[in-house]
Amino acid sequence: MMLLIFVLGFFIEWIEISYIAVPLFLPVFVSQNVDLVWLAMLICVNLQTSFLTPPFGWALFFLRGVAPPEIKTRHIYAGVIPFICLQVLAVALVYFFPQLALWL
């Protein structure tokens, strides 16, 4: 499911994903007694990663709109790689250590 949400984040915004994709899988998670707060946090971090990832990273298009003309799109794509790696690490940490998302 997380891979599907990640790929959907390339093409559509979070609100559509929340209304279309998440309700499809929610009964499965409820029947397995998954903590829904943890699931929501995992989806949020996953969507953040998706919004940074080319080819249709929404955040990259926003950044392109405010960047000076001498900054090319390829510079933005190259500059976002460390942040994508950090986001993938955050998804893995929240997945393997649910208490990180639930401690509050």
NORDAQUI-V345668 format. One record per pair of residues at least 24 apart in sequence whose ideal C-beta (glycine too) atoms are under 8 Angstrom apart, sorted by the first residue. I is the first residue (numbers start at 1). J is the second residue. Records with the same first field share a line. If there is no record, write none. Layout:
I = J + J
//
This chain:
1 = 25
2 = 42 + 43 + 46 + 91 + 95
5 = 43 + 46 + 47 + 50
6 = 46 + 47 + 49 + 50 + 53
7 = 50
8 = 50
9 = 46 + 47 + 49 + 50 + 51 + 53 + 58
10 = 50 + 53 + 55 + 56 + 57
11 = 56
13 = 58
14 = 47
17 = 47
35 = 98 + 102
37 = 101 + 102
38 = 94 + 98 + 101 + 102
41 = 94 + 101 + 102
42 = 91 + 94 + 95 + 101
45 = 87 + 90 + 91 + 94
46 = 91
48 = 87
49 = 84 + 87 + 88 + 90 + 91
52 = 80 + 83 + 84 + 87
53 = 84
//
